[in-house]
Amino acid sequence: MGDVYGLPDRESAAVALDRLASRMAHSNVPETRVVARTLRKEREGIPDWWRSSATNAILGGPDSVVQSIRRASRGFRNVGYFETMIFLRLGRLDFSAQSSLACATH
């Protein structure tokens, strides 16, 4: 698969993906055949990367954080708490001014 992304243009990548999917479809490993079916299903979308060079990789980090919050949220009583935890973890909020205010008022 890495060889495909190293190709210079969309057309050569599409041909290489077709060859790769064909080889994988004839594998004795069932999981490899599943990947081959996915490649064929997404056959038009994968080579489109050469047009825009855009991926959804930037979503991987925040999604990982949300999934960890979801796993830890078994004790939350409602969706509002879950949403609050997501905002607190992903919002990168700066509470330094809030803590200095709290000290000044007491």
FITOR-191665 format. One record per atom (N, C-alpha, C): residue in three letters; atom name; z, y, x. Coordinates in steps of 0.001 Angstrom, whole numbers, padded with zeros to 6 digits, m for minus. Atoms other than C-alpha are relative to their C-alpha. Example, Ala and Ser with C-alpha at 12.3 -4.5 7.8 and 13.67 -1.06 7.14 Angstrom:
! FITOR-191665
<res: ALA&atom: N&zz: 000000&yy: m001190&xx: 000890>
<res: ALA&atom: CA&zz: 007800&yy: m004500&xx: 012300>
<res: ALA&atom: C&zz: 000000&yy: 001200&xx: 000900>
<res: SER&atom: N&zz: m000060&yy: m001190&xx: m000820>
<res: SER&atom: CA&zz: 007140&yy: m001060&xx: 013670>
<res: SER&atom: C&zz: 000730&yy: 001090&xx: m000770>
//
This chain:
! FITOR-191665
<res: MET&atom: N&zz: 000000&yy: m001186&xx: 000826>
<res: MET&atom: CA&zz: 000000&yy: 000000&xx: 000000>
<res: MET&atom: C&zz: 000000&yy: 001251&xx: 000872>
<res: GLY&atom: N&zz: m000017&yy: m001144&xx: m000891>
<res: GLY&atom: CA&zz: 000735&yy: 002376&xx: 002877>
<res: GLY&atom: C&zz: m001369&yy: 000306&xx: 000563>
<res: ASP&atom: N&zz: 001361&yy: m000214&xx: m000497>
<res: ASP&atom: CA&zz: m002795&yy: 001857&xx: 004144>
<res: ASP&atom: C&zz: m000827&yy: 000797&xx: m000994>
<res: VAL&atom: N&zz: 000761&yy: m000693&xx: 001035>
<res: VAL&atom: CA&zz: m004146&yy: 003151&xx: 000843>
<res: VAL&atom: C&zz: 000253&yy: 001501&xx: 000074>
<res: TYR&atom: N&zz: m000315&yy: m001430&xx: m000047>
<res: TYR&atom: CA&zz: m002313&yy: 006482&xx: 001120>
<res: TYR&atom: C&zz: m000478&yy: 000660&xx: 001287>
<res: GLY&atom: N&zz: 000528&yy: m000558&xx: m001231>
<res: GLY&atom: CA&zz: m003654&yy: 006915&xx: 004627>
<res: GLY&atom: C&zz: m001492&yy: 000276&xx: m000048>
<res: LEU&atom: N&zz: 001447&yy: m000194&xx: 000115>
<res: LEU&atom: CA&zz: m007246&yy: 006982&xx: 003403>
<res: LEU&atom: C&zz: m000318&yy: 001466&xx: m000291>
<res: PRO&atom: N&zz: 000301&yy: m001433&xx: 000073>
<res: PRO&atom: CA&zz: m009055&yy: 010320&xx: 003442>
<res: PRO&atom: C&zz: m000343&yy: 000550&xx: m001382>
<res: ASP&atom: N&zz: 000421&yy: m000551&xx: 001287>
<res: ASP&atom: CA&zz: m010301&yy: 010578&xx: m000164>
<res: ASP&atom: C&zz: 000290&yy: m000959&xx: m001142>
<res: ARG&atom: N&zz: m000311&yy: 000742&xx: 001220>
<res: ARG&atom: CA&zz: m009831&yy: 009396&xx: m003735>
<res: ARG&atom: C&zz: m000865&yy: m001240&xx: m000163>
<res: GLU&atom: N&zz: 000928&yy: 001109&xx: 000234>
<res: GLU&atom: CA&zz: m012915&yy: 007160&xx: m003850>
<res: GLU&atom: C&zz: 000316&yy: m001192&xx: 000900>
<res: SER&atom: N&zz: m000319&yy: 001113&xx: m000902>
<res: SER&atom: CA&zz: m012049&yy: 005105&xx: m000768>
<res: SER&atom: C&zz: 001360&yy: m000600&xx: m000343>
<res: ALA&atom: N&zz: m001303&yy: 000516&xx: 000408>
<res: ALA&atom: CA&zz: m008458&yy: 004798&xx: m001980>
<res: ALA&atom: C&zz: m000128&yy: m000876&xx: m001240>
<res: ALA&atom: N&zz: 000189&yy: 000798&xx: 001215>
<res: ALA&atom: CA&zz: m009621&yy: 003524&xx: m005386>
<res: ALA&atom: C&zz: m000573&yy: m001369&xx: 000346>
<res: VAL&atom: N&zz: 000586&yy: 001286&xx: m000426>
<res: VAL&atom: CA&zz: m011734&yy: 000831&xx: m003694>
<res: VAL&atom: C&zz: 001067&yy: m000857&xx: 000681>
<res: ALA&atom: N&zz: m001049&yy: 000741&xx: m000698>
<res: ALA&atom: CA&zz: m008824&yy: m000156&xx: m001446>
<res: ALA&atom: C&zz: 001057&yy: m000514&xx: m000978>
<res: LEU&atom: N&zz: m000960&yy: 000451&xx: 001014>
<res: LEU&atom: CA&zz: m006458&yy: m000332&xx: m004442>
<res: LEU&atom: C&zz: m000540&yy: m001188&xx: m000780>
<res: ASP&atom: N&zz: 000616&yy: 001120&xx: 000714>
<res: ASP&atom: CA&zz: m008888&yy: m002599&xx: m006276>
<res: ASP&atom: C&zz: 000075&yy: m001273&xx: 000840>
<res: ARG&atom: N&zz: m000065&yy: 001166&xx: m000897>
<res: ARG&atom: CA&zz: m009066&yy: m004909&xx: m003246>
<res: ARG&atom: C&zz: 001423&yy: m000527&xx: 000104>
<res: LEU&atom: N&zz: m001405&yy: 000391&xx: m000105>
<res: LEU&atom: CA&zz: m005281&yy: m004898&xx: m002878>
<res: LEU&atom: C&zz: 000462&yy: m000709&xx: m001269>
<res: ALA&atom: N&zz: m000405&yy: 000618&xx: 001275>
<res: ALA&atom: CA&zz: m004737&yy: m005680&xx: m006572>
<res: ALA&atom: C&zz: m000620&yy: m001370&xx: m000158>
<res: SER&atom: N&zz: 000670&yy: 001304&xx: 000092>
<res: SER&atom: CA&zz: m007264&yy: m008503&xx: m006385>
<res: SER&atom: C&zz: 000700&yy: m001040&xx: 000882>
<res: ARG&atom: N&zz: m000704&yy: 000936&xx: m000897>
<res: ARG&atom: CA&zz: m005530&yy: m010092&xx: m003380>
<res: ARG&atom: C&zz: 001362&yy: m000357&xx: m000561>
<res: MET&atom: N&zz: m001338&yy: 000242&xx: 000530>
<res: MET&atom: CA&zz: m002126&yy: m009699&xx: m005009>
<res: MET&atom: C&zz: m000040&yy: m000858&xx: m001261>
<res: ALA&atom: N&zz: 000116&yy: 000775&xx: 001236>
<res: ALA&atom: CA&zz: m003323&yy: m011200&xx: m008299>
<res: ALA&atom: C&zz: m000159&yy: m001490&xx: 000277>
<res: HIS&atom: N&zz: 000198&yy: 001407&xx: m000361>
<res: HIS&atom: CA&zz: m004163&yy: m014433&xx: m006482>
<res: HIS&atom: C&zz: 001145&yy: m000552&xx: 000836>
<res: SER&atom: N&zz: m001156&yy: 000423&xx: m000776>
<res: SER&atom: CA&zz: m000760&yy: m014701&xx: m004827>
<res: SER&atom: C&zz: 000729&yy: m001138&xx: m000696>
<res: ASN&atom: N&zz: m000840&yy: 001060&xx: 000558>
<res: ASN&atom: CA&zz: 001548&yy: m017669&xx: m005288>
<res: ASN&atom: C&zz: 001384&yy: 000524&xx: m000396>
<res: VAL&atom: N&zz: m001299&yy: m000607&xx: 000319>
<res: VAL&atom: CA&zz: 004485&yy: m015285&xx: m005710>
<res: VAL&atom: C&zz: m000129&yy: 000741&xx: m001333>
<res: PRO&atom: N&zz: 000134&yy: m000620&xx: 001324>
<res: PRO&atom: CA&zz: 004955&yy: m014346&xx: m009395>
<res: PRO&atom: C&zz: 000252&yy: 001507&xx: m000004>
<res: GLU&atom: N&zz: m000306&yy: m001427&xx: m000038>
<res: GLU&atom: CA&zz: 006489&yy: m010947&xx: m008577>
<res: GLU&atom: C&zz: m001176&yy: 000808&xx: 000541>
<res: THR&atom: N&zz: 001175&yy: m000673&xx: m000564>
<res: THR&atom: CA&zz: 003418&yy: m010057&xx: m006535>
<res: THR&atom: C&zz: m001093&yy: 000137&xx: m001054>
<res: ARG&atom: N&zz: 000987&yy: m000085&xx: 001086>
<res: ARG&atom: CA&zz: 001190&yy: m010843&xx: m009509>
<res: ARG&atom: C&zz: 000391&yy: 001082&xx: m001009>
<res: VAL&atom: N&zz: m000465&yy: m001068&xx: 000891>
<res: VAL&atom: CA&zz: 003350&yy: m008508&xx: m011632>
<res: VAL&atom: C&zz: m000388&yy: 001358&xx: 000580>
<res: VAL&atom: N&zz: 000387&yy: m001253&xx: m000649>
<res: VAL&atom: CA&zz: 002769&yy: m005717&xx: m009103>
<res: VAL&atom: C&zz: m001507&yy: 000210&xx: m000116>
<res: ALA&atom: N&zz: 001461&yy: m000104&xx: 000130>
<res: ALA&atom: CA&zz: m000968&yy: m006460&xx: m009216>
<res: ALA&atom: C&zz: m000385&yy: 000473&xx: m001395>
<res: ARG&atom: N&zz: 000283&yy: m000450&xx: 001372>
<res: ARG&atom: CA&zz: m000962&yy: m006050&xx: m012997>
<res: ARG&atom: C&zz: 000337&yy: 001480&xx: m000166>
<res: THR&atom: N&zz: m000382&yy: m001414&xx: 000072>
<res: THR&atom: CA&zz: 000865&yy: m002735&xx: m012631>
<res: THR&atom: C&zz: m001032&yy: 000873&xx: 000694>
<res: LEU&atom: N&zz: 001031&yy: m000759&xx: m000705>
<res: LEU&atom: CA&zz: m001660&yy: m001527&xx: m010066>
<res: LEU&atom: C&zz: m001261&yy: 000146&xx: m000842>
<res: ARG&atom: N&zz: 001206&yy: m000062&xx: 000845>
<res: ARG&atom: CA&zz: m004496&yy: m002389&xx: m012408>
<res: ARG&atom: C&zz: 000223&yy: 000880&xx: m001215>
<res: LYS&atom: N&zz: m000315&yy: m000820&xx: 001173>
<res: LYS&atom: CA&zz: m002766&yy: m000744&xx: m015348>
<res: LYS&atom: C&zz: m000012&yy: 001491&xx: 000357>
<res: GLU&atom: N&zz: m000078&yy: m001395&xx: m000445>
<res: GLU&atom: CA&zz: m002185&yy: 002470&xx: m013367>
<res: GLU&atom: C&zz: m001170&yy: 000369&xx: 000899>
<res: ARG&atom: N&zz: 001129&yy: m000124&xx: m000900>
<res: ARG&atom: CA&zz: m005548&yy: 002240&xx: m011653>
<res: ARG&atom: C&zz: m000585&yy: 001407&xx: 000068>
<res: GLU&atom: N&zz: 000556&yy: m001361&xx: m000009>
<res: GLU&atom: CA&zz: m006686&yy: 005728&xx: m012656>
<res: GLU&atom: C&zz: 001016&yy: 001022&xx: 000494>
<res: GLY&atom: N&zz: m001017&yy: m000984&xx: m000359>
<res: GLY&atom: CA&zz: m003391&yy: 007494&xx: m012054>
<res: GLY&atom: C&zz: 000331&yy: 000035&xx: 001482>
<res: ILE&atom: N&zz: m000395&yy: 000042&xx: m001413>
<res: ILE&atom: CA&zz: m002656&yy: 006339&xx: m008511>
<res: ILE&atom: C&zz: m000967&yy: 000793&xx: 000881>
<res: PRO&atom: N&zz: 000908&yy: m000787&xx: m000851>
<res: PRO&atom: CA&zz: m005830&yy: 007730&xx: m006883>
<res: PRO&atom: C&zz: m000005&yy: 001497&xx: m000316>
<res: ASP&atom: N&zz: m000056&yy: m001428&xx: 000322>
<res: ASP&atom: CA&zz: m005235&yy: 011047&xx: m008661>
<res: ASP&atom: C&zz: 000883&yy: 000775&xx: 000977>
<res: TRP&atom: N&zz: m000844&yy: m000659&xx: m000984>
<res: TRP&atom: CA&zz: m002679&yy: 011776&xx: m005937>
<res: TRP&atom: C&zz: m000856&yy: 000816&xx: 000981>
<res: TRP&atom: N&zz: 000860&yy: m000712&xx: m000947>
<res: TRP&atom: CA&zz: m005602&yy: 012835&xx: m003716>
<res: TRP&atom: C&zz: m000479&yy: 001341&xx: m000551>
<res: ARG&atom: N&zz: 000405&yy: m001285&xx: 000588>
<res: ARG&atom: CA&zz: m006450&yy: 015640&xx: m006142>
<res: ARG&atom: C&zz: 001087&yy: 001050&xx: 000141>
<res: SER&atom: N&zz: m001068&yy: m000999&xx: 000028>
<res: SER&atom: CA&zz: m003052&yy: 017299&xx: m006244>
<res: SER&atom: C&zz: 001085&yy: m000208&xx: 001045>
<res: SER&atom: N&zz: m001071&yy: 000366&xx: m000948>
<res: SER&atom: CA&zz: m000800&yy: 015548&xx: m003686>
<res: SER&atom: C&zz: 001381&yy: 000146&xx: m000628>
<res: ALA&atom: N&zz: m001280&yy: m000143&xx: 000696>
<res: ALA&atom: CA&zz: 001929&yy: 015799&xx: m006326>
<res: ALA&atom: C&zz: 000545&yy: m001371&xx: m000382>
<res: THR&atom: N&zz: m000670&yy: 001231&xx: 000419>
<res: THR&atom: CA&zz: 004442&yy: 013045&xx: m006985>
<res: THR&atom: C&zz: 001228&yy: 000373&xx: m000828>
<res: ASN&atom: N&zz: m001234&yy: m000241&xx: 000729>
<res: ASN&atom: CA&zz: 007529&yy: 012666&xx: m009111>
<res: ASN&atom: C&zz: 001218&yy: m000381&xx: 000854>
<res: ALA&atom: N&zz: m001074&yy: 000404&xx: m000902>
<res: ALA&atom: CA&zz: 009627&yy: 011803&xx: m006050>
<res: ALA&atom: C&zz: 001192&yy: 000945&xx: m000045>
<res: ILE&atom: N&zz: m001101&yy: m000970&xx: 000032>
<res: ILE&atom: CA&zz: 011685&yy: 014981&xx: m006415>
<res: ILE&atom: C&zz: 000996&yy: m000334&xx: m001116>
<res: LEU&atom: N&zz: m000893&yy: 000373&xx: 001098>
<res: LEU&atom: CA&zz: 013151&yy: 013512&xx: m009613>
<res: LEU&atom: C&zz: 000919&yy: m001158&xx: 000360>
<res: GLY&atom: N&zz: m000792&yy: 001167&xx: m000379>
<res: GLY&atom: CA&zz: 014563&yy: 010487&xx: m007796>
<res: GLY&atom: C&zz: 001444&yy: 000324&xx: 000298>
<res: GLY&atom: N&zz: m001371&yy: m000367&xx: m000356>
<res: GLY&atom: CA&zz: 017646&yy: 012247&xx: m006419>
<res: GLY&atom: C&zz: 000851&yy: 000349&xx: m001206>
<res: PRO&atom: N&zz: m000802&yy: m000331&xx: 001189>
<res: PRO&atom: CA&zz: 018845&yy: 013893&xx: m009628>
<res: PRO&atom: C&zz: 000164&yy: m001188&xx: m000950>
<res: ASP&atom: N&zz: m000105&yy: 001164&xx: 000879>
<res: ASP&atom: CA&zz: 018081&yy: 010724&xx: m011591>
<res: ASP&atom: C&zz: 001063&yy: m000960&xx: 000514>
<res: SER&atom: N&zz: m001020&yy: 000865&xx: m000587>
<res: SER&atom: CA&zz: 020237&yy: 008736&xx: m009192>
<res: SER&atom: C&zz: 001399&yy: 000519&xx: m000315>
<res: VAL&atom: N&zz: m001304&yy: m000599&xx: 000305>
<res: VAL&atom: CA&zz: 023120&yy: 011165&xx: m009733>
<res: VAL&atom: C&zz: 000348&yy: m000205&xx: m001472>
<res: VAL&atom: N&zz: m000244&yy: 000175&xx: 001432>
<res: VAL&atom: CA&zz: 022745&yy: 011006&xx: m013526>
<res: VAL&atom: C&zz: 000345&yy: m001459&xx: m000297>
<res: GLN&atom: N&zz: m000311&yy: 001410&xx: 000231>
<res: GLN&atom: CA&zz: 022725&yy: 007198&xx: m013392>
<res: GLN&atom: C&zz: 001414&yy: m000336&xx: 000474>
<res: SER&atom: N&zz: m001368&yy: 000268&xx: m000461>
<res: SER&atom: CA&zz: 025940&yy: 007188&xx: m011346>
<res: SER&atom: C&zz: 001020&yy: 000596&xx: m000974>
<res: ILE&atom: N&zz: m000880&yy: m000601&xx: 001009>
<res: ILE&atom: CA&zz: 027528&yy: 009552&xx: m013891>
<res: ILE&atom: C&zz: 000046&yy: m000887&xx: m001237>
<res: ARG&atom: N&zz: 000060&yy: 000863&xx: 001181>
<res: ARG&atom: CA&zz: 026354&yy: 007277&xx: m016696>
<res: ARG&atom: C&zz: 000868&yy: m001245&xx: 000194>
<res: ARG&atom: N&zz: m000828&yy: 001180&xx: m000274>
<res: ARG&atom: CA&zz: 027992&yy: 004281&xx: m015020>
<res: ARG&atom: C&zz: 001482&yy: 000344&xx: m000068>
<res: ALA&atom: N&zz: m001402&yy: m000407&xx: m000010>
<res: ALA&atom: CA&zz: 031225&yy: 006205&xx: m014596>
<res: ALA&atom: C&zz: 000463&yy: 000530&xx: m001347>
<res: SER&atom: N&zz: m000349&yy: m000672&xx: 001256>
<res: SER&atom: CA&zz: 031123&yy: 007639&xx: m018122>
<res: SER&atom: C&zz: 000509&yy: m000932&xx: m001078>
<res: ARG&atom: N&zz: m000472&yy: 000931&xx: 001031>
<res: ARG&atom: CA&zz: 032401&yy: 004552&xx: m019892>
<res: ARG&atom: C&zz: 001246&yy: 000515&xx: m000715>
<res: GLY&atom: N&zz: m001214&yy: m000501&xx: 000620>
<res: GLY&atom: CA&zz: 035646&yy: 006390&xx: m020534>
<res: GLY&atom: C&zz: m000178&yy: 001309&xx: m000750>
<res: PHE&atom: N&zz: 000211&yy: m001259&xx: 000707>
<res: PHE&atom: CA&zz: 034077&yy: 009559&xx: m021954>
<res: PHE&atom: C&zz: m000046&yy: m000259&xx: m001500>
<res: ARG&atom: N&zz: m000088&yy: 000225&xx: 001443>
<res: ARG&atom: CA&zz: 034680&yy: 009989&xx: m025640>
<res: ARG&atom: C&zz: m001192&yy: 000535&xx: m000765>
<res: ASN&atom: N&zz: 001170&yy: m000500&xx: 000716>
<res: ASN&atom: CA&zz: 031558&yy: 011926&xx: m026524>
<res: ASN&atom: C&zz: m001085&yy: 000439&xx: 000980>
<res: VAL&atom: N&zz: 001158&yy: m000371&xx: m000808>
<res: VAL&atom: CA&zz: 028160&yy: 013023&xx: m025260>
<res: VAL&atom: C&zz: 000226&yy: 001338&xx: 000697>
<res: GLY&atom: N&zz: m000283&yy: m001303&xx: m000602>
<res: GLY&atom: CA&zz: 029440&yy: 016541&xx: m024569>
<res: GLY&atom: C&zz: 000652&yy: m000116&xx: 001366>
<res: TYR&atom: N&zz: m000621&yy: 000215&xx: m001303>
<res: TYR&atom: CA&zz: 031658&yy: 015277&xx: m021753>
<res: TYR&atom: C&zz: m001030&yy: m000481&xx: 001012>
<res: PHE&atom: N&zz: 001057&yy: 000526&xx: m000875>
<res: PHE&atom: CA&zz: 028700&yy: 013380&xx: m020307>
<res: PHE&atom: C&zz: m000910&yy: 001130&xx: 000464>
<res: GLU&atom: N&zz: 000856&yy: m001134&xx: m000356>
<res: GLU&atom: CA&zz: 026518&yy: 016500&xx: m020414>
<res: GLU&atom: C&zz: 000717&yy: 000941&xx: 000962>
<res: THR&atom: N&zz: m000767&yy: m000877&xx: m000886>
<res: THR&atom: CA&zz: 029284&yy: 018552&xx: m018802>
<res: THR&atom: C&zz: 000048&yy: m000558&xx: 001411>
<res: MET&atom: N&zz: m000032&yy: 000608&xx: m001327>
<res: MET&atom: CA&zz: 029575&yy: 016085&xx: m015934>
<res: MET&atom: C&zz: m001346&yy: 000124&xx: 000704>
<res: ILE&atom: N&zz: 001331&yy: m000156&xx: m000597>
<res: ILE&atom: CA&zz: 025809&yy: 016214&xx: m015380>
<res: ILE&atom: C&zz: m000163&yy: 001422&xx: 000517>
<res: PHE&atom: N&zz: 000120&yy: m001395&xx: m000431>
<res: PHE&atom: CA&zz: 025889&yy: 020021&xx: m015237>
<res: PHE&atom: C&zz: 000885&yy: 000283&xx: 001214>
<res: LEU&atom: N&zz: m000888&yy: m000240&xx: m001132>
<res: LEU&atom: CA&zz: 028868&yy: 019997&xx: m012893>
<res: LEU&atom: C&zz: m000529&yy: m000625&xx: 001283>
<res: ARG&atom: N&zz: 000499&yy: 000676&xx: m001197>
<res: ARG&atom: CA&zz: 027304&yy: 017489&xx: m010507>
<res: ARG&atom: C&zz: m001332&yy: 000554&xx: 000479>
<res: LEU&atom: N&zz: 001342&yy: m000420&xx: m000395>
<res: LEU&atom: CA&zz: 023718&yy: 018766&xx: m010551>
<res: LEU&atom: C&zz: m000170&yy: 001509&xx: 000061>
<res: GLY&atom: N&zz: 000163&yy: m001433&xx: 000085>
<res: GLY&atom: CA&zz: 024291&yy: 022448&xx: m011192>
<res: GLY&atom: C&zz: 000324&yy: 000750&xx: 001272>
<res: ARG&atom: N&zz: m000397&yy: m000640&xx: m001253>
<res: ARG&atom: CA&zz: 025677&yy: 023167&xx: m007726>
<res: ARG&atom: C&zz: 000684&yy: 001345&xx: m000264>
<res: LEU&atom: N&zz: m000711&yy: m001217&xx: 000372>
<res: LEU&atom: CA&zz: 027987&yy: 025696&xx: m009299>
<res: LEU&atom: C&zz: 000980&yy: 000395&xx: 001089>
<res: ASP&atom: N&zz: m000921&yy: m000521&xx: m000998>
<res: ASP&atom: CA&zz: 030058&yy: 027898&xx: m007033>
<res: ASP&atom: C&zz: 001270&yy: 000460&xx: m000720>
<res: PHE&atom: N&zz: m001252&yy: m000315&xx: 000664>
<res: PHE&atom: CA&zz: 033664&yy: 027941&xx: m008221>
<res: PHE&atom: C&zz: 000946&yy: 000811&xx: 000897>
<res: SER&atom: N&zz: m000888&yy: m000714&xx: m000916>
<res: SER&atom: CA&zz: 035021&yy: 029946&xx: m005282>
<res: SER&atom: C&zz: 000535&yy: 001284&xx: m000630>
<res: ALA&atom: N&zz: m000464&yy: m001230&xx: 000648>
<res: ALA&atom: CA&zz: 035192&yy: 033191&xx: m007274>
<res: ALA&atom: C&zz: 001005&yy: m000319&xx: m001097>
<res: GLN&atom: N&zz: m000903&yy: 000404&xx: 001077>
<res: GLN&atom: CA&zz: 036895&yy: 031393&xx: m010158>
<res: GLN&atom: C&zz: 001378&yy: m000341&xx: 000554>
<res: SER&atom: N&zz: m001319&yy: 000378&xx: m000547>
<res: SER&atom: CA&zz: 039655&yy: 029957&xx: m007949>
<res: SER&atom: C&zz: 000727&yy: 001221&xx: 000543>
<res: SER&atom: N&zz: m000688&yy: m001211&xx: m000492>
<res: SER&atom: CA&zz: 040344&yy: 033356&xx: m006340>
<res: SER&atom: C&zz: 000517&yy: 000823&xx: m001172>
<res: LEU&atom: N&zz: m000481&yy: m000696&xx: 001191>
<res: LEU&atom: CA&zz: 040632&yy: 034899&xx: m009830>
<res: LEU&atom: C&zz: 001234&yy: m000666&xx: m000568>
<res: ALA&atom: N&zz: m001135&yy: 000725&xx: 000544>
<res: ALA&atom: CA&zz: 043012&yy: 032185&xx: m010939>
<res: ALA&atom: C&zz: 001256&yy: 000291&xx: 000819>
<res: CYS&atom: N&zz: m001148&yy: m000299&xx: m000845>
<res: CYS&atom: CA&zz: 045279&yy: 032881&xx: m007962>
<res: CYS&atom: C&zz: 000473&yy: 001442&xx: m000206>
<res: ALA&atom: N&zz: m000360&yy: m001400&xx: 000154>
<res: ALA&atom: CA&zz: 045188&yy: 036621&xx: m008566>
<res: ALA&atom: C&zz: 000725&yy: 000290&xx: m001298>
<res: THR&atom: N&zz: m000604&yy: m000270&xx: 001299>
<res: THR&atom: CA&zz: 046313&yy: 036355&xx: m012183>
<res: THR&atom: C&zz: 001373&yy: m000640&xx: m000146>
<res: HIS&atom: N&zz: m001286&yy: 000687&xx: 000165>
<res: HIS&atom: CA&zz: 049359&yy: 034188&xx: m011570>
<res: HIS&atom: C&zz: 001030&yy: 000611&xx: 000878>
//
